[in-house]
Amino acid sequence: MMNQFHENPATKHRLIRLREVRMRVGLGTSTVYRYLAEGKFPRPVQIGGGRVAWVERDIDAWIADRIEADPSRT
């Protein structure tokens, strides 16, 4: 049985580190972690050695939600 990650490229998971997350969302490190603590930002996953990364599609969804929630865009 093939793993779902190899069957369909649309379901591909990519892990991105904090530097890329910050560049994509335009927030600083402390703001990312504050939003995380407040439950306003996607949770990272442990990747070993005390390091974390975020699932790229979770960050993409967070960005899309911010765009949709902006009343000036309607």
CHARMM-style PDB file with segment names, atoms N, HN, CA, C and O in Angstrom:
ATOM      1  N   MET     1       0.845  -1.180   0.000  1.00  0.00      PROA
ATOM      2  CA  MET     1       0.000   0.000   0.000  1.00  0.00      PROA
ATOM      3  C   MET     1       0.890   1.243   0.000  1.00  0.00      PROA
ATOM      4  O   MET     1       1.823   1.357   0.795  1.00  0.00      PROA
ATOM      5  N   MET     2       0.584   2.164  -0.902  1.00  0.00      PROA
ATOM      6  HN  MET     2      -0.173   2.071  -1.548  1.00  0.00      PROA
ATOM      7  CA  MET     2       1.380   3.382  -0.986  1.00  0.00      PROA
ATOM      8  C   MET     2       0.948   4.392   0.067  1.00  0.00      PROA
ATOM      9  O   MET     2      -0.229   4.493   0.413  1.00  0.00      PROA
ATOM     10  N   ASN     3       1.890   5.104   0.547  1.00  0.00      PROA
ATOM     11  HN  ASN     3       2.846   5.022   0.266  1.00  0.00      PROA
ATOM     12  CA  ASN     3       1.639   6.180   1.497  1.00  0.00      PROA
ATOM     13  C   ASN     3       0.901   7.301   0.783  1.00  0.00      PROA
ATOM     14  O   ASN     3       1.185   7.586  -0.381  1.00  0.00      PROA
ATOM     15  N   GLN     4      -0.049   7.943   1.468  1.00  0.00      PROA
ATOM     16  HN  GLN     4      -0.279   7.711   2.413  1.00  0.00      PROA
ATOM     17  CA  GLN     4      -0.826   9.026   0.855  1.00  0.00      PROA
ATOM     18  C   GLN     4       0.046  10.160   0.336  1.00  0.00      PROA
ATOM     19  O   GLN     4      -0.366  10.888  -0.567  1.00  0.00      PROA
ATOM     20  N   PHE     5       1.236  10.321   0.886  1.00  0.00      PROA
ATOM     21  HN  PHE     5       1.570   9.729   1.620  1.00  0.00      PROA
ATOM     22  CA  PHE     5       2.094  11.423   0.484  1.00  0.00      PROA
ATOM     23  C   PHE     5       2.708  11.179  -0.889  1.00  0.00      PROA
ATOM     24  O   PHE     5       3.187  12.115  -1.529  1.00  0.00      PROA
ATOM     25  N   HSD     6       2.698   9.936  -1.343  1.00  0.00      PROA
ATOM     26  HN  HSD     6       2.309   9.176  -0.823  1.00  0.00      PROA
ATOM     27  CA  HSD     6       3.259   9.620  -2.650  1.00  0.00      PROA
ATOM     28  C   HSD     6       2.185   9.444  -3.707  1.00  0.00      PROA
ATOM     29  O   HSD     6       2.490   9.445  -4.900  1.00  0.00      PROA
ATOM     30  N   GLU     7       0.937   9.293  -3.296  1.00  0.00      PROA
ATOM     31  HN  GLU     7       0.689   9.292  -2.327  1.00  0.00      PROA
ATOM     32  CA  GLU     7      -0.135   9.038  -4.235  1.00  0.00      PROA
ATOM     33  C   GLU     7      -0.604  10.294  -4.964  1.00  0.00      PROA
ATOM     34  O   GLU     7      -0.863  10.255  -6.166  1.00  0.00      PROA
ATOM     35  N   ASN     8      -0.712  11.380  -4.258  1.00  0.00      PROA
ATOM     36  HN  ASN     8      -0.502  11.412  -3.281  1.00  0.00      PROA
ATOM     37  CA  ASN     8      -1.292  12.585  -4.826  1.00  0.00      PROA
ATOM     38  C   ASN     8      -0.443  13.793  -4.439  1.00  0.00      PROA
ATOM     39  O   ASN     8      -0.367  14.138  -3.260  1.00  0.00      PROA
ATOM     40  N   PRO     9       0.190  14.436  -5.406  1.00  0.00      PROA
ATOM     41  CA  PRO     9       1.025  15.599  -5.075  1.00  0.00      PROA
ATOM     42  C   PRO     9       0.261  16.716  -4.370  1.00  0.00      PROA
ATOM     43  O   PRO     9       0.867  17.503  -3.644  1.00  0.00      PROA
ATOM     44  N   ALA    10      -1.057  16.804  -4.566  1.00  0.00      PROA
ATOM     45  HN  ALA    10      -1.549  16.164  -5.156  1.00  0.00      PROA
ATOM     46  CA  ALA    10      -1.845  17.854  -3.927  1.00  0.00      PROA
ATOM     47  C   ALA    10      -1.903  17.681  -2.415  1.00  0.00      PROA
ATOM     48  O   ALA    10      -2.137  18.649  -1.692  1.00  0.00      PROA
ATOM     49  N   THR    11      -1.693  16.451  -1.923  1.00  0.00      PROA
ATOM     50  HN  THR    11      -1.503  15.664  -2.510  1.00  0.00      PROA
ATOM     51  CA  THR    11      -1.735  16.212  -0.480  1.00  0.00      PROA
ATOM     52  C   THR    11      -0.335  16.191   0.120  1.00  0.00      PROA
ATOM     53  O   THR    11      -0.160  15.829   1.283  1.00  0.00      PROA
ATOM     54  N   LYS    12       0.652  16.577  -0.666  1.00  0.00      PROA
ATOM     55  HN  LYS    12       0.509  16.871  -1.611  1.00  0.00      PROA
ATOM     56  CA  LYS    12       2.038  16.569  -0.206  1.00  0.00      PROA
ATOM     57  C   LYS    12       2.216  17.481   1.010  1.00  0.00      PROA
ATOM     58  O   LYS    12       1.728  18.611   1.031  1.00  0.00      PROA
ATOM     59  N   HSD    13       2.908  16.981   2.000  1.00  0.00      PROA
ATOM     60  HN  HSD    13       3.304  16.063   1.983  1.00  0.00      PROA
ATOM     61  CA  HSD    13       3.213  17.760   3.190  1.00  0.00      PROA
ATOM     62  C   HSD    13       4.649  18.260   3.073  1.00  0.00      PROA
ATOM     63  O   HSD    13       5.550  17.508   2.702  1.00  0.00      PROA
ATOM     64  N   ARG    14       4.848  19.506   3.385  1.00  0.00      PROA
ATOM     65  HN  ARG    14       4.116  20.117   3.686  1.00  0.00      PROA
ATOM     66  CA  ARG    14       6.192  20.072   3.409  1.00  0.00      PROA
ATOM     67  C   ARG    14       6.333  20.806   4.725  1.00  0.00      PROA
ATOM     68  O   ARG    14       5.456  21.581   5.106  1.00  0.00      PROA
ATOM     69  N   LEU    15       7.424  20.568   5.417  1.00  0.00      PROA
ATOM     70  HN  LEU    15       8.136  19.938   5.108  1.00  0.00      PROA
ATOM     71  CA  LEU    15       7.686  21.239   6.674  1.00  0.00      PROA
ATOM     72  C   LEU    15       8.559  22.449   6.416  1.00  0.00      PROA
ATOM     73  O   LEU    15       9.546  22.379   5.683  1.00  0.00      PROA
ATOM     74  N   ILE    16       8.178  23.570   7.036  1.00  0.00      PROA
ATOM     75  HN  ILE    16       7.376  23.627   7.631  1.00  0.00      PROA
ATOM     76  CA  ILE    16       8.960  24.787   6.877  1.00  0.00      PROA
ATOM     77  C   ILE    16       9.369  25.306   8.249  1.00  0.00      PROA
ATOM     78  O   ILE    16       8.608  25.232   9.214  1.00  0.00      PROA
ATOM     79  N   ARG    17      10.565  25.822   8.310  1.00  0.00      PROA
ATOM     80  HN  ARG    17      11.183  25.882   7.526  1.00  0.00      PROA
ATOM     81  CA  ARG    17      11.112  26.304   9.575  1.00  0.00      PROA
ATOM     82  C   ARG    17      10.671  27.743   9.828  1.00  0.00      PROA
ATOM     83  O   ARG    17      10.088  28.393   8.960  1.00  0.00      PROA
ATOM     84  N   LEU    18      10.960  28.218  11.022  1.00  0.00      PROA
ATOM     85  HN  LEU    18      11.434  27.690  11.726  1.00  0.00      PROA
ATOM     86  CA  LEU    18      10.502  29.526  11.470  1.00  0.00      PROA
ATOM     87  C   LEU    18      10.904  30.654  10.521  1.00  0.00      PROA
ATOM     88  O   LEU    18      10.101  31.549  10.260  1.00  0.00      PROA
ATOM     89  N   ARG    19      12.111  30.627  10.009  1.00  0.00      PROA
ATOM     90  HN  ARG    19      12.763  29.900  10.221  1.00  0.00      PROA
ATOM     91  CA  ARG    19      12.557  31.708   9.111  1.00  0.00      PROA
ATOM     92  C   ARG    19      11.614  31.858   7.923  1.00  0.00      PROA
ATOM     93  O   ARG    19      11.224  32.972   7.575  1.00  0.00      PROA
ATOM     94  N   GLU    20      11.247  30.735   7.300  1.00  0.00      PROA
ATOM     95  HN  GLU    20      11.564  29.830   7.583  1.00  0.00      PROA
ATOM     96  CA  GLU    20      10.338  30.794   6.153  1.00  0.00      PROA
ATOM     97  C   GLU    20       8.924  31.187   6.589  1.00  0.00      PROA
ATOM     98  O   GLU    20       8.250  31.947   5.895  1.00  0.00      PROA
ATOM     99  N   VAL    21       8.479  30.673   7.729  1.00  0.00      PROA
ATOM    100  HN  VAL    21       9.027  30.055   8.293  1.00  0.00      PROA
ATOM    101  CA  VAL    21       7.168  31.049   8.251  1.00  0.00      PROA
ATOM    102  C   VAL    21       7.111  32.564   8.427  1.00  0.00      PROA
ATOM    103  O   VAL    21       6.157  33.208   7.991  1.00  0.00      PROA
ATOM    104  N   ARG    22       8.126  33.127   9.061  1.00  0.00      PROA
ATOM    105  HN  ARG    22       8.901  32.605   9.415  1.00  0.00      PROA
ATOM    106  CA  ARG    22       8.169  34.574   9.294  1.00  0.00      PROA
ATOM    107  C   ARG    22       8.132  35.356   7.989  1.00  0.00      PROA
ATOM    108  O   ARG    22       7.422  36.357   7.888  1.00  0.00      PROA
ATOM    109  N   MET    23       8.879  34.920   7.001  1.00  0.00      PROA
ATOM    110  HN  MET    23       9.456  34.107   7.083  1.00  0.00      PROA
ATOM    111  CA  MET    23       8.889  35.601   5.707  1.00  0.00      PROA
ATOM    112  C   MET    23       7.512  35.543   5.053  1.00  0.00      PROA
ATOM    113  O   MET    23       7.069  36.523   4.453  1.00  0.00      PROA
ATOM    114  N   ARG    24       6.842  34.416   5.164  1.00  0.00      PROA
ATOM    115  HN  ARG    24       7.202  33.620   5.652  1.00  0.00      PROA
ATOM    116  CA  ARG    24       5.556  34.248   4.512  1.00  0.00      PROA
ATOM    117  C   ARG    24       4.446  35.045   5.175  1.00  0.00      PROA
ATOM    118  O   ARG    24       3.577  35.582   4.488  1.00  0.00      PROA
ATOM    119  N   VAL    25       4.461  35.129   6.492  1.00  0.00      PROA
ATOM    120  HN  VAL    25       5.166  34.692   7.050  1.00  0.00      PROA
ATOM    121  CA  VAL    25       3.355  35.786   7.190  1.00  0.00      PROA
ATOM    122  C   VAL    25       3.667  37.230   7.560  1.00  0.00      PROA
ATOM    123  O   VAL    25       2.761  37.970   7.943  1.00  0.00      PROA
ATOM    124  N   GLY    26       4.910  37.645   7.457  1.00  0.00      PROA
ATOM    125  HN  GLY    26       5.647  37.044   7.145  1.00  0.00      PROA
ATOM    126  CA  GLY    26       5.275  39.022   7.747  1.00  0.00      PROA
ATOM    127  C   GLY    26       5.254  39.366   9.223  1.00  0.00      PROA
ATOM    128  O   GLY    26       5.033  40.522   9.586  1.00  0.00      PROA
ATOM    129  N   LEU    27       5.480  38.389  10.073  1.00  0.00      PROA
ATOM    130  HN  LEU    27       5.661  37.451   9.778  1.00  0.00      PROA
ATOM    131  CA  LEU    27       5.492  38.602  11.517  1.00  0.00      PROA
ATOM    132  C   LEU    27       6.868  38.287  12.080  1.00  0.00      PROA
ATOM    133  O   LEU    27       7.630  37.517  11.496  1.00  0.00      PROA
ATOM    134  N   GLY    28       7.177  38.893  13.222  1.00  0.00      PROA
ATOM    135  HN  GLY    28       6.558  39.518  13.696  1.00  0.00      PROA
ATOM    136  CA  GLY    28       8.419  38.591  13.908  1.00  0.00      PROA
ATOM    137  C   GLY    28       8.283  37.330  14.750  1.00  0.00      PROA
ATOM    138  O   GLY    28       7.186  36.813  14.959  1.00  0.00      PROA
ATOM    139  N   THR    29       9.417  36.856  15.222  1.00  0.00      PROA
ATOM    140  HN  THR    29      10.308  37.276  15.052  1.00  0.00      PROA
ATOM    141  CA  THR    29       9.451  35.635  16.016  1.00  0.00      PROA
ATOM    142  C   THR    29       8.569  35.735  17.260  1.00  0.00      PROA
ATOM    143  O   THR    29       7.781  34.830  17.533  1.00  0.00      PROA
ATOM    144  N   SER    30       8.694  36.820  18.009  1.00  0.00      PROA
ATOM    145  HN  SER    30       9.334  37.556  17.788  1.00  0.00      PROA
ATOM    146  CA  SER    30       7.924  36.936  19.244  1.00  0.00      PROA
ATOM    147  C   SER    30       6.424  36.981  18.963  1.00  0.00      PROA
ATOM    148  O   SER    30       5.633  36.453  19.744  1.00  0.00      PROA
ATOM    149  N   THR    31       6.030  37.604  17.860  1.00  0.00      PROA
ATOM    150  HN  THR    31       6.673  38.034  17.225  1.00  0.00      PROA
ATOM    151  CA  THR    31       4.610  37.662  17.513  1.00  0.00      PROA
ATOM    152  C   THR    31       4.100  36.287  17.114  1.00  0.00      PROA
ATOM    153  O   THR    31       2.998  35.902  17.505  1.00  0.00      PROA
ATOM    154  N   VAL    32       4.879  35.543  16.347  1.00  0.00      PROA
ATOM    155  HN  VAL    32       5.775  35.855  16.030  1.00  0.00      PROA
ATOM    156  CA  VAL    32       4.489  34.175  15.975  1.00  0.00      PROA
ATOM    157  C   VAL    32       4.242  33.356  17.238  1.00  0.00      PROA
ATOM    158  O   VAL    32       3.214  32.688  17.355  1.00  0.00      PROA
ATOM    159  N   TYR    33       5.181  33.406  18.183  1.00  0.00      PROA
ATOM    160  HN  TYR    33       6.016  33.949  18.088  1.00  0.00      PROA
ATOM    161  CA  TYR    33       5.039  32.601  19.392  1.00  0.00      PROA
ATOM    162  C   TYR    33       3.939  33.135  20.309  1.00  0.00      PROA
ATOM    163  O   TYR    33       3.311  32.350  21.021  1.00  0.00      PROA
ATOM    164  N   ARG    34       3.692  34.428  20.313  1.00  0.00      PROA
ATOM    165  HN  ARG    34       4.202  35.065  19.734  1.00  0.00      PROA
ATOM    166  CA  ARG    34       2.579  34.973  21.103  1.00  0.00      PROA
ATOM    167  C   ARG    34       1.254  34.503  20.517  1.00  0.00      PROA
ATOM    168  O   ARG    34       0.377  34.052  21.254  1.00  0.00      PROA
ATOM    169  N   TYR    35       1.101  34.604  19.206  1.00  0.00      PROA
ATOM    170  HN  TYR    35       1.813  34.971  18.607  1.00  0.00      PROA
ATOM    171  CA  TYR    35      -0.116  34.121  18.554  1.00  0.00      PROA
ATOM    172  C   TYR    35      -0.290  32.623  18.814  1.00  0.00      PROA
ATOM    173  O   TYR    35      -1.404  32.152  19.045  1.00  0.00      PROA
ATOM    174  N   LEU    36       0.795  31.895  18.774  1.00  0.00      PROA
ATOM    175  HN  LEU    36       1.700  32.277  18.586  1.00  0.00      PROA
ATOM    176  CA  LEU    36       0.754  30.453  19.041  1.00  0.00      PROA
ATOM    177  C   LEU    36       0.230  30.195  20.453  1.00  0.00      PROA
ATOM    178  O   LEU    36      -0.637  29.343  20.646  1.00  0.00      PROA
ATOM    179  N   ALA    37       0.750  30.925  21.436  1.00  0.00      PROA
ATOM    180  HN  ALA    37       1.454  31.617  21.279  1.00  0.00      PROA
ATOM    181  CA  ALA    37       0.322  30.766  22.828  1.00  0.00      PROA
ATOM    182  C   ALA    37      -1.147  31.139  23.011  1.00  0.00      PROA
ATOM    183  O   ALA    37      -1.834  30.577  23.863  1.00  0.00      PROA
ATOM    184  N   GLU    38      -1.625  32.090  22.208  1.00  0.00      PROA
ATOM    185  HN  GLU    38      -1.067  32.547  21.515  1.00  0.00      PROA
ATOM    186  CA  GLU    38      -3.014  32.539  22.283  1.00  0.00      PROA
ATOM    187  C   GLU    38      -3.955  31.654  21.461  1.00  0.00      PROA
ATOM    188  O   GLU    38      -5.165  31.883  21.444  1.00  0.00      PROA
ATOM    189  N   GLY    39      -3.407  30.651  20.784  1.00  0.00      PROA
ATOM    190  HN  GLY    39      -2.425  30.464  20.797  1.00  0.00      PROA
ATOM    191  CA  GLY    39      -4.232  29.772  19.960  1.00  0.00      PROA
ATOM    192  C   GLY    39      -4.654  30.398  18.642  1.00  0.00      PROA
ATOM    193  O   GLY    39      -5.631  29.968  18.029  1.00  0.00      PROA
ATOM    194  N   LYS    40      -3.916  31.418  18.205  1.00  0.00      PROA
ATOM    195  HN  LYS    40      -3.122  31.767  18.703  1.00  0.00      PROA
ATOM    196  CA  LYS    40      -4.247  32.144  16.977  1.00  0.00      PROA
ATOM    197  C   LYS    40      -3.330  31.801  15.806  1.00  0.00      PROA
ATOM    198  O   LYS    40      -3.374  32.460  14.767  1.00  0.00      PROA
ATOM    199  N   PHE    41      -2.509  30.782  15.969  1.00  0.00      PROA
ATOM    200  HN  PHE    41      -2.473  30.247  16.812  1.00  0.00      PROA
ATOM    201  CA  PHE    41      -1.539  30.442  14.930  1.00  0.00      PROA
ATOM    202  C   PHE    41      -1.376  28.926  14.895  1.00  0.00      PROA
ATOM    203  O   PHE    41      -1.490  28.268  15.929  1.00  0.00      PROA
ATOM    204  N   PRO    42      -1.112  28.368  13.719  1.00  0.00      PROA
ATOM    205  CA  PRO    42      -0.961  26.905  13.618  1.00  0.00      PROA
ATOM    206  C   PRO    42       0.145  26.368  14.529  1.00  0.00      PROA
ATOM    207  O   PRO    42       1.174  27.015  14.725  1.00  0.00      PROA
ATOM    208  N   ARG    43      -0.082  25.195  15.072  1.00  0.00      PROA
ATOM    209  HN  ARG    43      -0.917  24.669  14.913  1.00  0.00      PROA
ATOM    210  CA  ARG    43       0.891  24.545  15.936  1.00  0.00      PROA
ATOM    211  C   ARG    43       2.002  23.922  15.083  1.00  0.00      PROA
ATOM    212  O   ARG    43       1.720  23.337  14.038  1.00  0.00      PROA
ATOM    213  N   PRO    44       3.243  24.042  15.514  1.00  0.00      PROA
ATOM    214  CA  PRO    44       4.333  23.372  14.802  1.00  0.00      PROA
ATOM    215  C   PRO    44       4.388  21.900  15.197  1.00  0.00      PROA
ATOM    216  O   PRO    44       3.726  21.469  16.141  1.00  0.00      PROA
ATOM    217  N   VAL    45       5.175  21.153  14.470  1.00  0.00      PROA
ATOM    218  HN  VAL    45       5.713  21.502  13.703  1.00  0.00      PROA
ATOM    219  CA  VAL    45       5.417  19.744  14.792  1.00  0.00      PROA
ATOM    220  C   VAL    45       6.877  19.578  15.201  1.00  0.00      PROA
ATOM    221  O   VAL    45       7.754  20.288  14.709  1.00  0.00      PROA
ATOM    222  N   GLN    46       7.125  18.642  16.099  1.00  0.00      PROA
ATOM    223  HN  GLN    46       6.413  18.065  16.498  1.00  0.00      PROA
ATOM    224  CA  GLN    46       8.494  18.342  16.517  1.00  0.00      PROA
ATOM    225  C   GLN    46       9.197  17.601  15.384  1.00  0.00      PROA
ATOM    226  O   GLN    46       8.641  16.660  14.818  1.00  0.00      PROA
ATOM    227  N   ILE    47      10.398  18.016  15.056  1.00  0.00      PROA
ATOM    228  HN  ILE    47      10.850  18.781  15.515  1.00  0.00      PROA
ATOM    229  CA  ILE    47      11.142  17.330  13.998  1.00  0.00      PROA
ATOM    230  C   ILE    47      12.416  16.682  14.533  1.00  0.00      PROA
ATOM    231  O   ILE    47      13.200  16.120  13.769  1.00  0.00      PROA
ATOM    232  N   GLY    48      12.618  16.762  15.839  1.00  0.00      PROA
ATOM    233  HN  GLY    48      11.981  17.219  16.460  1.00  0.00      PROA
ATOM    234  CA  GLY    48      13.767  16.117  16.464  1.00  0.00      PROA
ATOM    235  C   GLY    48      14.816  17.110  16.912  1.00  0.00      PROA
ATOM    236  O   GLY    48      14.933  18.207  16.366  1.00  0.00      PROA
ATOM    237  N   GLY    49      15.569  16.713  17.904  1.00  0.00      PROA
ATOM    238  HN  GLY    49      15.473  15.822  18.348  1.00  0.00      PROA
ATOM    239  CA  GLY    49      16.642  17.547  18.405  1.00  0.00      PROA
ATOM    240  C   GLY    49      16.159  18.854  19.000  1.00  0.00      PROA
ATOM    241  O   GLY    49      16.888  19.846  18.992  1.00  0.00      PROA
ATOM    242  N   GLY    50      14.932  18.868  19.519  1.00  0.00      PROA
ATOM    243  HN  GLY    50      14.340  18.062  19.525  1.00  0.00      PROA
ATOM    244  CA  GLY    50      14.378  20.088  20.081  1.00  0.00      PROA
ATOM    245  C   GLY    50      13.938  21.096  19.039  1.00  0.00      PROA
ATOM    246  O   GLY    50      13.630  22.239  19.379  1.00  0.00      PROA
ATOM    247  N   ARG    51      13.903  20.709  17.810  1.00  0.00      PROA
ATOM    248  HN  ARG    51      14.154  19.781  17.534  1.00  0.00      PROA
ATOM    249  CA  ARG    51      13.532  21.610  16.717  1.00  0.00      PROA
ATOM    250  C   ARG    51      12.077  21.389  16.314  1.00  0.00      PROA
ATOM    251  O   ARG    51      11.529  20.294  16.444  1.00  0.00      PROA
ATOM    252  N   VAL    52      11.471  22.470  15.821  1.00  0.00      PROA
ATOM    253  HN  VAL    52      11.915  23.359  15.716  1.00  0.00      PROA
ATOM    254  CA  VAL    52      10.097  22.386  15.333  1.00  0.00      PROA
ATOM    255  C   VAL    52      10.021  22.966  13.923  1.00  0.00      PROA
ATOM    256  O   VAL    52      10.900  23.708  13.485  1.00  0.00      PROA
ATOM    257  N   ALA    53       8.953  22.607  13.236  1.00  0.00      PROA
ATOM    258  HN  ALA    53       8.239  22.004  13.592  1.00  0.00      PROA
ATOM    259  CA  ALA    53       8.665  23.145  11.909  1.00  0.00      PROA
ATOM    260  C   ALA    53       7.152  23.167  11.749  1.00  0.00      PROA
ATOM    261  O   ALA    53       6.428  22.485  12.474  1.00  0.00      PROA
ATOM    262  N   TRP    54       6.693  23.949  10.804  1.00  0.00      PROA
ATOM    263  HN  TRP    54       7.282  24.503  10.215  1.00  0.00      PROA
ATOM    264  CA  TRP    54       5.265  24.058  10.547  1.00  0.00      PROA
ATOM    265  C   TRP    54       4.925  23.348   9.252  1.00  0.00      PROA
ATOM    266  O   TRP    54       5.737  23.295   8.329  1.00  0.00      PROA
ATOM    267  N   VAL    55       3.716  22.803   9.188  1.00  0.00      PROA
ATOM    268  HN  VAL    55       3.056  22.846   9.938  1.00  0.00      PROA
ATOM    269  CA  VAL    55       3.237  22.184   7.958  1.00  0.00      PROA
ATOM    270  C   VAL    55       2.849  23.325   7.017  1.00  0.00      PROA
ATOM    271  O   VAL    55       2.027  24.174   7.361  1.00  0.00      PROA
ATOM    272  N   GLU    56       3.441  23.331   5.845  1.00  0.00      PROA
ATOM    273  HN  GLU    56       4.109  22.641   5.566  1.00  0.00      PROA
ATOM    274  CA  GLU    56       3.272  24.432   4.902  1.00  0.00      PROA
ATOM    275  C   GLU    56       1.807  24.732   4.610  1.00  0.00      PROA
ATOM    276  O   GLU    56       1.412  25.897   4.564  1.00  0.00      PROA
ATOM    277  N   ARG    57       1.011  23.709   4.416  1.00  0.00      PROA
ATOM    278  HN  ARG    57       1.332  22.763   4.453  1.00  0.00      PROA
ATOM    279  CA  ARG    57      -0.384  23.972   4.067  1.00  0.00      PROA
ATOM    280  C   ARG    57      -1.152  24.581   5.240  1.00  0.00      PROA
ATOM    281  O   ARG    57      -2.142  25.278   5.014  1.00  0.00      PROA
ATOM    282  N   ASP    58      -0.725  24.338   6.500  1.00  0.00      PROA
ATOM    283  HN  ASP    58       0.079  23.772   6.683  1.00  0.00      PROA
ATOM    284  CA  ASP    58      -1.345  25.002   7.653  1.00  0.00      PROA
ATOM    285  C   ASP    58      -1.065  26.504   7.617  1.00  0.00      PROA
ATOM    286  O   ASP    58      -1.940  27.314   7.922  1.00  0.00      PROA
ATOM    287  N   ILE    59       0.151  26.862   7.245  1.00  0.00      PROA
ATOM    288  HN  ILE    59       0.862  26.204   6.997  1.00  0.00      PROA
ATOM    289  CA  ILE    59       0.507  28.280   7.134  1.00  0.00      PROA
ATOM    290  C   ILE    59      -0.243  28.917   5.971  1.00  0.00      PROA
ATOM    291  O   ILE    59      -0.738  30.038   6.094  1.00  0.00      PROA
ATOM    292  N   ASP    60      -0.331  28.216   4.848  1.00  0.00      PROA
ATOM    293  HN  ASP    60       0.071  27.305   4.749  1.00  0.00      PROA
ATOM    294  CA  ASP    60      -1.088  28.735   3.705  1.00  0.00      PROA
ATOM    295  C   ASP    60      -2.549  28.978   4.082  1.00  0.00      PROA
ATOM    296  O   ASP    60      -3.131  29.987   3.684  1.00  0.00      PROA
ATOM    297  N   ALA    61      -3.143  28.061   4.845  1.00  0.00      PROA
ATOM    298  HN  ALA    61      -2.670  27.242   5.169  1.00  0.00      PROA
ATOM    299  CA  ALA    61      -4.539  28.205   5.269  1.00  0.00      PROA
ATOM    300  C   ALA    61      -4.692  29.398   6.217  1.00  0.00      PROA
ATOM    301  O   ALA    61      -5.681  30.126   6.137  1.00  0.00      PROA
ATOM    302  N   TRP    62      -3.723  29.604   7.110  1.00  0.00      PROA
ATOM    303  HN  TRP    62      -2.919  29.012   7.174  1.00  0.00      PROA
ATOM    304  CA  TRP    62      -3.764  30.735   8.042  1.00  0.00      PROA
ATOM    305  C   TRP    62      -3.735  32.049   7.261  1.00  0.00      PROA
ATOM    306  O   TRP    62      -4.489  32.975   7.562  1.00  0.00      PROA
ATOM    307  N   ILE    63      -2.868  32.122   6.265  1.00  0.00      PROA
ATOM    308  HN  ILE    63      -2.256  31.370   6.020  1.00  0.00      PROA
ATOM    309  CA  ILE    63      -2.777  33.319   5.428  1.00  0.00      PROA
ATOM    310  C   ILE    63      -4.103  33.558   4.706  1.00  0.00      PROA
ATOM    311  O   ILE    63      -4.601  34.684   4.683  1.00  0.00      PROA
ATOM    312  N   ALA    64      -4.672  32.514   4.120  1.00  0.00      PROA
ATOM    313  HN  ALA    64      -4.267  31.600   4.139  1.00  0.00      PROA
ATOM    314  CA  ALA    64      -5.945  32.630   3.404  1.00  0.00      PROA
ATOM    315  C   ALA    64      -7.051  33.097   4.344  1.00  0.00      PROA
ATOM    316  O   ALA    64      -7.889  33.910   3.954  1.00  0.00      PROA
ATOM    317  N   ASP    65      -7.064  32.592   5.574  1.00  0.00      PROA
ATOM    318  HN  ASP    65      -6.383  31.931   5.891  1.00  0.00      PROA
ATOM    319  CA  ASP    65      -8.068  33.022   6.559  1.00  0.00      PROA
ATOM    320  C   ASP    65      -7.933  34.501   6.875  1.00  0.00      PROA
ATOM    321  O   ASP    65      -8.939  35.197   7.011  1.00  0.00      PROA
ATOM    322  N   ARG    66      -6.691  34.998   6.993  1.00  0.00      PROA
ATOM    323  HN  ARG    66      -5.874  34.432   6.882  1.00  0.00      PROA
ATOM    324  CA  ARG    66      -6.486  36.426   7.275  1.00  0.00      PROA
ATOM    325  C   ARG    66      -7.010  37.270   6.123  1.00  0.00      PROA
ATOM    326  O   ARG    66      -7.619  38.316   6.344  1.00  0.00      PROA
ATOM    327  N   ILE    67      -6.778  36.823   4.903  1.00  0.00      PROA
ATOM    328  HN  ILE    67      -6.283  35.973   4.723  1.00  0.00      PROA
ATOM    329  CA  ILE    67      -7.238  37.567   3.730  1.00  0.00      PROA
ATOM    330  C   ILE    67      -8.760  37.604   3.683  1.00  0.00      PROA
ATOM    331  O   ILE    67      -9.353  38.655   3.439  1.00  0.00      PROA
ATOM    332  N   GLU    68      -9.394  36.452   3.919  1.00  0.00      PROA
ATOM    333  HN  GLU    68      -8.912  35.598   4.117  1.00  0.00      PROA
ATOM    334  CA  GLU    68     -10.851  36.377   3.894  1.00  0.00      PROA
ATOM    335  C   GLU    68     -11.486  37.179   5.019  1.00  0.00      PROA
ATOM    336  O   GLU    68     -12.583  37.712   4.848  1.00  0.00      PROA
ATOM    337  N   ALA    69     -10.822  37.275   6.163  1.00  0.00      PROA
ATOM    338  HN  ALA    69      -9.931  36.841   6.302  1.00  0.00      PROA
ATOM    339  CA  ALA    69     -11.380  37.990   7.319  1.00  0.00      PROA
ATOM    340  C   ALA    69     -11.211  39.498   7.223  1.00  0.00      PROA
ATOM    341  O   ALA    69     -11.781  40.230   8.032  1.00  0.00      PROA
ATOM    342  N   ASP    70     -10.448  39.975   6.260  1.00  0.00      PROA
ATOM    343  HN  ASP    70      -9.985  39.381   5.603  1.00  0.00      PROA
ATOM    344  CA  ASP    70     -10.192  41.410   6.136  1.00  0.00      PROA
ATOM    345  C   ASP    70     -11.384  42.103   5.492  1.00  0.00      PROA
ATOM    346  O   ASP    70     -11.656  41.886   4.311  1.00  0.00      PROA
ATOM    347  N   PRO    71     -12.113  42.951   6.260  1.00  0.00      PROA
ATOM    348  CA  PRO    71     -13.301  43.610   5.709  1.00  0.00      PROA
ATOM    349  C   PRO    71     -12.999  44.563   4.552  1.00  0.00      PROA
ATOM    350  O   PRO    71     -13.890  44.857   3.755  1.00  0.00      PROA
ATOM    351  N   SER    72     -11.783  45.041   4.446  1.00  0.00      PROA
ATOM    352  HN  SER    72     -11.059  44.802   5.094  1.00  0.00      PROA
ATOM    353  CA  SER    72     -11.442  45.971   3.363  1.00  0.00      PROA
ATOM    354  C   SER    72     -11.329  45.251   2.015  1.00  0.00      PROA
ATOM    355  O   SER    72     -11.247  45.895   0.969  1.00  0.00      PROA
ATOM    356  N   ARG    73     -11.326  43.934   2.045  1.00  0.00      PROA
ATOM    357  HN  ARG    73     -11.392  43.411   2.894  1.00  0.00      PROA
ATOM    358  CA  ARG    73     -11.198  43.164   0.798  1.00  0.00      PROA
ATOM    359  C   ARG    73     -12.544  42.780   0.213  1.00  0.00      PROA
ATOM    360  O   ARG    73     -12.594  42.095  -0.809  1.00  0.00      PROA
ATOM    361  N   THR    74     -13.635  43.203   0.835  1.00  0.00      PROA
ATOM    362  HN  THR    74     -13.594  43.759   1.665  1.00  0.00      PROA
ATOM    363  CA  THR    74     -14.968  42.832   0.331  1.00  0.00      PROA
ATOM    364  C   THR    74     -15.585  43.946  -0.474  1.00  0.00      PROA
ATOM    365  OT1 THR    74     -16.702  43.802  -0.971  1.00  0.00      PROA
TER     366      THR     74
END
